[in-house]
């Protein structure tokens, strides 16, 4: 198997993706969140094939400057993470409601 790019190059696509790590633990990756660097190649390949993760888009100049500001402001970073988690949970609830309505 060809060596894949760094795990930093992948992000979650679904509301929640559980990734099996080499040490036997699991990592929870929310939509838009980076895949852990220690995720095994086989796990990355499986999750890509099943559509749970995707290659991360290349950062634009504006997002690089925004992430630099957030790194300097831990409160802003924590707020952004909380918002991403809340958005993912809201999407999961909406998906569950839509599935129940069928």
CNS distance restraints for C-alpha pairs under 8 A (distance, minus, plus):
assign (resid   3 and name CA) (resid  41 and name CA) 7.76 0.50 0.50
assign (resid   4 and name CA) (resid  41 and name CA) 7.02 0.50 0.50
assign (resid   5 and name CA) (resid   9 and name CA) 6.42 0.50 0.50
assign (resid   6 and name CA) (resid  10 and name CA) 7.92 0.50 0.50
assign (resid   6 and name CA) (resid  37 and name CA) 6.86 0.50 0.50
assign (resid   7 and name CA) (resid  34 and name CA) 7.67 0.50 0.50
assign (resid   7 and name CA) (resid  35 and name CA) 5.71 0.50 0.50
assign (resid   7 and name CA) (resid  36 and name CA) 6.19 0.50 0.50
assign (resid   7 and name CA) (resid  37 and name CA) 4.77 0.50 0.50
assign (resid   7 and name CA) (resid  38 and name CA) 7.36 0.50 0.50
assign (resid   7 and name CA) (resid  39 and name CA) 6.80 0.50 0.50
assign (resid   7 and name CA) (resid  44 and name CA) 7.88 0.50 0.50
assign (resid   8 and name CA) (resid  34 and name CA) 5.89 0.50 0.50
assign (resid   8 and name CA) (resid  35 and name CA) 6.07 0.50 0.50
assign (resid   8 and name CA) (resid  36 and name CA) 6.93 0.50 0.50
assign (resid   8 and name CA) (resid  37 and name CA) 6.08 0.50 0.50
assign (resid   8 and name CA) (resid  56 and name CA) 7.83 0.50 0.50
assign (resid   9 and name CA) (resid  34 and name CA) 7.51 0.50 0.50
assign (resid   9 and name CA) (resid  35 and name CA) 7.81 0.50 0.50
assign (resid   9 and name CA) (resid  55 and name CA) 5.62 0.50 0.50
assign (resid   9 and name CA) (resid  56 and name CA) 5.13 0.50 0.50
assign (resid  10 and name CA) (resid  34 and name CA) 5.90 0.50 0.50
assign (resid  10 and name CA) (resid  35 and name CA) 5.63 0.50 0.50
assign (resid  10 and name CA) (resid  53 and name CA) 6.48 0.50 0.50
assign (resid  10 and name CA) (resid  54 and name CA) 5.45 0.50 0.50
assign (resid  10 and name CA) (resid  55 and name CA) 4.36 0.50 0.50
assign (resid  10 and name CA) (resid  56 and name CA) 4.78 0.50 0.50
assign (resid  11 and name CA) (resid  29 and name CA) 7.83 0.50 0.50
assign (resid  11 and name CA) (resid  31 and name CA) 7.07 0.50 0.50
assign (resid  11 and name CA) (resid  32 and name CA) 5.31 0.50 0.50
assign (resid  11 and name CA) (resid  33 and name CA) 5.24 0.50 0.50
assign (resid  11 and name CA) (resid  34 and name CA) 4.40 0.50 0.50
assign (resid  11 and name CA) (resid  35 and name CA) 5.42 0.50 0.50
assign (resid  11 and name CA) (resid  53 and name CA) 5.51 0.50 0.50
assign (resid  11 and name CA) (resid  54 and name CA) 5.61 0.50 0.50
assign (resid  11 and name CA) (resid  55 and name CA) 6.29 0.50 0.50
assign (resid  11 and name CA) (resid  56 and name CA) 5.49 0.50 0.50
assign (resid  12 and name CA) (resid  16 and name CA) 7.37 0.50 0.50
assign (resid  12 and name CA) (resid  17 and name CA) 6.57 0.50 0.50
assign (resid  12 and name CA) (resid  29 and name CA) 5.82 0.50 0.50
assign (resid  12 and name CA) (resid  30 and name CA) 5.66 0.50 0.50
assign (resid  12 and name CA) (resid  31 and name CA) 4.50 0.50 0.50
assign (resid  12 and name CA) (resid  32 and name CA) 5.14 0.50 0.50
assign (resid  12 and name CA) (resid  33 and name CA) 5.58 0.50 0.50
assign (resid  12 and name CA) (resid  34 and name CA) 6.61 0.50 0.50
assign (resid  12 and name CA) (resid  35 and name CA) 6.81 0.50 0.50
assign (resid  12 and name CA) (resid  52 and name CA) 6.22 0.50 0.50
assign (resid  12 and name CA) (resid  53 and name CA) 4.41 0.50 0.50
assign (resid  12 and name CA) (resid  54 and name CA) 6.53 0.50 0.50
assign (resid  13 and name CA) (resid  30 and name CA) 7.56 0.50 0.50
assign (resid  13 and name CA) (resid  31 and name CA) 4.80 0.50 0.50
assign (resid  13 and name CA) (resid  32 and name CA) 6.27 0.50 0.50
assign (resid  13 and name CA) (resid  51 and name CA) 7.34 0.50 0.50
assign (resid  13 and name CA) (resid  52 and name CA) 5.38 0.50 0.50
assign (resid  13 and name CA) (resid  53 and name CA) 4.92 0.50 0.50
assign (resid  13 and name CA) (resid  54 and name CA) 6.37 0.50 0.50
assign (resid  14 and name CA) (resid  30 and name CA) 6.78 0.50 0.50
assign (resid  14 and name CA) (resid  31 and name CA) 5.11 0.50 0.50
assign (resid  14 and name CA) (resid  52 and name CA) 5.72 0.50 0.50
assign (resid  14 and name CA) (resid  53 and name CA) 7.31 0.50 0.50
assign (resid  14 and name CA) (resid  88 and name CA) 7.96 0.50 0.50
assign (resid  15 and name CA) (resid  30 and name CA) 5.39 0.50 0.50
assign (resid  15 and name CA) (resid  31 and name CA) 4.97 0.50 0.50
assign (resid  15 and name CA) (resid  88 and name CA) 4.67 0.50 0.50
assign (resid  15 and name CA) (resid  89 and name CA) 6.63 0.50 0.50
assign (resid  15 and name CA) (resid  91 and name CA) 6.56 0.50 0.50
assign (resid  15 and name CA) (resid  92 and name CA) 5.82 0.50 0.50
assign (resid  16 and name CA) (resid  28 and name CA) 6.60 0.50 0.50
assign (resid  16 and name CA) (resid  29 and name CA) 5.72 0.50 0.50
assign (resid  16 and name CA) (resid  30 and name CA) 4.58 0.50 0.50
assign (resid  16 and name CA) (resid  31 and name CA) 6.37 0.50 0.50
assign (resid  16 and name CA) (resid  88 and name CA) 7.30 0.50 0.50
assign (resid  17 and name CA) (resid  28 and name CA) 5.87 0.50 0.50
assign (resid  17 and name CA) (resid  29 and name CA) 5.13 0.50 0.50
assign (resid  17 and name CA) (resid  30 and name CA) 6.33 0.50 0.50
assign (resid  17 and name CA) (resid  31 and name CA) 7.98 0.50 0.50
assign (resid  17 and name CA) (resid  52 and name CA) 6.45 0.50 0.50
assign (resid  17 and name CA) (resid  53 and name CA) 7.89 0.50 0.50
assign (resid  18 and name CA) (resid  26 and name CA) 6.26 0.50 0.50
assign (resid  18 and name CA) (resid  27 and name CA) 5.68 0.50 0.50
assign (resid  18 and name CA) (resid  28 and name CA) 4.82 0.50 0.50
assign (resid  18 and name CA) (resid  29 and name CA) 6.31 0.50 0.50
assign (resid  19 and name CA) (resid  26 and name CA) 5.43 0.50 0.50
assign (resid  19 and name CA) (resid  27 and name CA) 5.05 0.50 0.50
assign (resid  19 and name CA) (resid  28 and name CA) 6.44 0.50 0.50
assign (resid  19 and name CA) (resid  29 and name CA) 7.36 0.50 0.50
assign (resid  19 and name CA) (resid  39 and name CA) 7.16 0.50 0.50
assign (resid  19 and name CA) (resid  43 and name CA) 7.11 0.50 0.50
assign (resid  20 and name CA) (resid  24 and name CA) 6.74 0.50 0.50
assign (resid  20 and name CA) (resid  25 and name CA) 6.23 0.50 0.50
assign (resid  20 and name CA) (resid  26 and name CA) 4.71 0.50 0.50
assign (resid  20 and name CA) (resid  27 and name CA) 6.57 0.50 0.50
assign (resid  20 and name CA) (resid  39 and name CA) 7.13 0.50 0.50
assign (resid  20 and name CA) (resid  40 and name CA) 7.99 0.50 0.50
assign (resid  20 and name CA) (resid  43 and name CA) 6.96 0.50 0.50
assign (resid  21 and name CA) (resid  25 and name CA) 5.47 0.50 0.50
assign (resid  21 and name CA) (resid  26 and name CA) 5.66 0.50 0.50
assign (resid  21 and name CA) (resid  27 and name CA) 6.96 0.50 0.50
assign (resid  21 and name CA) (resid  38 and name CA) 6.79 0.50 0.50
assign (resid  21 and name CA) (resid  39 and name CA) 5.43 0.50 0.50
assign (resid  21 and name CA) (resid  40 and name CA) 6.64 0.50 0.50
assign (resid  22 and name CA) (resid  38 and name CA) 7.44 0.50 0.50
assign (resid  22 and name CA) (resid  39 and name CA) 7.11 0.50 0.50
assign (resid  22 and name CA) (resid  40 and name CA) 6.64 0.50 0.50
assign (resid  27 and name CA) (resid  36 and name CA) 7.46 0.50 0.50
assign (resid  29 and name CA) (resid  33 and name CA) 5.84 0.50 0.50
assign (resid  29 and name CA) (resid  34 and name CA) 7.06 0.50 0.50
assign (resid  29 and name CA) (resid  35 and name CA) 6.46 0.50 0.50
assign (resid  30 and name CA) (resid  84 and name CA) 7.74 0.50 0.50
assign (resid  30 and name CA) (resid  85 and name CA) 6.75 0.50 0.50
assign (resid  30 and name CA) (resid  88 and name CA) 6.54 0.50 0.50
assign (resid  31 and name CA) (resid  84 and name CA) 7.60 0.50 0.50
assign (resid  31 and name CA) (resid  88 and name CA) 6.21 0.50 0.50
assign (resid  32 and name CA) (resid  84 and name CA) 7.78 0.50 0.50
assign (resid  34 and name CA) (resid  56 and name CA) 7.95 0.50 0.50
assign (resid  35 and name CA) (resid  39 and name CA) 7.18 0.50 0.50
assign (resid  39 and name CA) (resid  43 and name CA) 6.66 0.50 0.50
assign (resid  39 and name CA) (resid  44 and name CA) 6.77 0.50 0.50
assign (resid  40 and name CA) (resid  44 and name CA) 6.35 0.50 0.50
assign (resid  41 and name CA) (resid  45 and name CA) 6.13 0.50 0.50
assign (resid  42 and name CA) (resid  46 and name CA) 6.14 0.50 0.50
assign (resid  43 and name CA) (resid  47 and name CA) 6.12 0.50 0.50
assign (resid  44 and name CA) (resid  48 and name CA) 6.06 0.50 0.50
assign (resid  44 and name CA) (resid  53 and name CA) 7.95 0.50 0.50
assign (resid  45 and name CA) (resid  49 and name CA) 6.18 0.50 0.50
assign (resid  46 and name CA) (resid  50 and name CA) 6.20 0.50 0.50
assign (resid  47 and name CA) (resid  51 and name CA) 6.03 0.50 0.50
assign (resid  47 and name CA) (resid  52 and name CA) 5.19 0.50 0.50
assign (resid  47 and name CA) (resid  53 and name CA) 5.78 0.50 0.50
assign (resid  48 and name CA) (resid  52 and name CA) 6.14 0.50 0.50
assign (resid  48 and name CA) (resid  53 and name CA) 5.32 0.50 0.50
assign (resid  48 and name CA) (resid  54 and name CA) 6.10 0.50 0.50
assign (resid  59 and name CA) (resid  63 and name CA) 5.95 0.50 0.50
assign (resid  59 and name CA) (resid  64 and name CA) 6.27 0.50 0.50
assign (resid  60 and name CA) (resid  64 and name CA) 6.26 0.50 0.50
assign (resid  61 and name CA) (resid  65 and name CA) 6.44 0.50 0.50
assign (resid  62 and name CA) (resid  66 and name CA) 6.18 0.50 0.50
assign (resid  63 and name CA) (resid  67 and name CA) 6.00 0.50 0.50
assign (resid  64 and name CA) (resid  68 and name CA) 6.21 0.50 0.50
assign (resid  65 and name CA) (resid  69 and name CA) 6.35 0.50 0.50
assign (resid  66 and name CA) (resid  70 and name CA) 6.24 0.50 0.50
assign (resid  67 and name CA) (resid  71 and name CA) 6.07 0.50 0.50
assign (resid  68 and name CA) (resid  72 and name CA) 6.47 0.50 0.50
assign (resid  69 and name CA) (resid  73 and name CA) 6.35 0.50 0.50
assign (resid  70 and name CA) (resid  74 and name CA) 6.54 0.50 0.50
assign (resid  70 and name CA) (resid  76 and name CA) 5.66 0.50 0.50
assign (resid  70 and name CA) (resid  77 and name CA) 5.20 0.50 0.50
assign (resid  71 and name CA) (resid  77 and name CA) 6.72 0.50 0.50
assign (resid  73 and name CA) (resid  77 and name CA) 6.49 0.50 0.50
assign (resid  74 and name CA) (resid  78 and name CA) 6.09 0.50 0.50
assign (resid  75 and name CA) (resid  79 and name CA) 6.10 0.50 0.50
assign (resid  76 and name CA) (resid  80 and name CA) 6.11 0.50 0.50
assign (resid  77 and name CA) (resid  81 and name CA) 6.24 0.50 0.50
assign (resid  78 and name CA) (resid  82 and name CA) 6.13 0.50 0.50
assign (resid  79 and name CA) (resid  83 and name CA) 6.11 0.50 0.50
assign (resid  80 and name CA) (resid  84 and name CA) 6.19 0.50 0.50
assign (resid  81 and name CA) (resid  85 and name CA) 6.17 0.50 0.50
assign (resid  82 and name CA) (resid  86 and name CA) 6.10 0.50 0.50
assign (resid  83 and name CA) (resid  87 and name CA) 6.01 0.50 0.50
assign (resid  84 and name CA) (resid  88 and name CA) 6.14 0.50 0.50
assign (resid  85 and name CA) (resid  89 and name CA) 6.17 0.50 0.50
assign (resid  86 and name CA) (resid  90 and name CA) 6.08 0.50 0.50
assign (resid  87 and name CA) (resid  91 and name CA) 6.15 0.50 0.50
assign (resid  88 and name CA) (resid  92 and name CA) 6.18 0.50 0.50
assign (resid  89 and name CA) (resid  93 and name CA) 6.23 0.50 0.50
assign (resid  90 and name CA) (resid  94 and name CA) 6.14 0.50 0.50
assign (resid  91 and name CA) (resid  95 and name CA) 6.03 0.50 0.50
assign (resid  92 and name CA) (resid  96 and name CA) 6.11 0.50 0.50
assign (resid  93 and name CA) (resid  97 and name CA) 6.10 0.50 0.50
assign (resid  94 and name CA) (resid  98 and name CA) 6.11 0.50 0.50
assign (resid  95 and name CA) (resid  99 and name CA) 6.11 0.50 0.50
assign (resid  96 and name CA) (resid 100 and name CA) 6.13 0.50 0.50
assign (resid  97 and name CA) (resid 101 and name CA) 6.17 0.50 0.50
assign (resid  98 and name CA) (resid 102 and name CA) 6.62 0.50 0.50
